[in-house]
Amino acid sequence: MELPAAFEKRMQDMLGAEYTAFRASYNEPHKRGIRLNTVKCTKEQLERVLPFTLVQTPFSPLSFYAPTDTKMAALPLYHAGAFYSQEPSASSAVTLLAPEPGDKVLDLCAAPGGKSTQIAALTGDTGLLWSNEVVRNRAAILSSNLERMGVRNTVVSSVYPEMLAEKLGGYFDKVLVDAPCSGEGMFRRDPVAVQEWSPEHVETCAVRQLAILSSAAQCVREGGILVYSTCTFSTEENEGVVQKFLE
């Protein structure tokens, strides 16, 4: 597939000798996955009715590979909320967050709800899950997915992160910031992400991410856990944001 020349140059500089293998990966189909929703069923129950075998991914004990040609929306258990359609690696951020039963957890950039519903499964739908999405129509999608997955101990909000920092400073045991980004990791399955990419877009995203991360840090209690993640490769949006936050 064709990629922006500036992006390719960045990745060559970053990866060196590994760039050839990285570039070749774009000729391979992206892997699909599902995540078990233990709020509604067990792995054994899901295995009995799915038309494919569950093969666990290394990213989460709840995450499994799925055939690329599977039409998830055609499966009744999808609509029943027994599983969530999610790329395998996307589950790793919540695995690192390690929410436990009784935790008060904030998912600050939560739509469409993949990570929020994973948090709910790991807490057993106990404690409190606060799922926020600043874009109102995306917050509606988030709310719909939480309802489909049977999540009850949750609050859905659509406010700017600084408002939560002001009103709920130090309240949460764990906070997840899966920040909106330039989406470089989505290029294989999202042509729009390729079209929208530019060095300027990367820089704009980094400014916004730093502001979000700063608000998130105010929401977590002393001794709590804050996880920052993106689905992009750029150092500006990852190491660069974290470094500026720590300065």
Helices and strands as residue ranges (DSSP letters): H 5-15, G 16-18, H 19-24, G 25-27, E 32-36, H 43-49, E 55-56, E 63-66, G 72-74, H 76-79, E 83-85, G 88-91, H 92-97, E 104-107, H 114-123, E 128-132, H 136-148, E 154-157, H 161-167, E 172-178, G 184-186, H 191-196, H 199-219, E 220-229, H 239-246
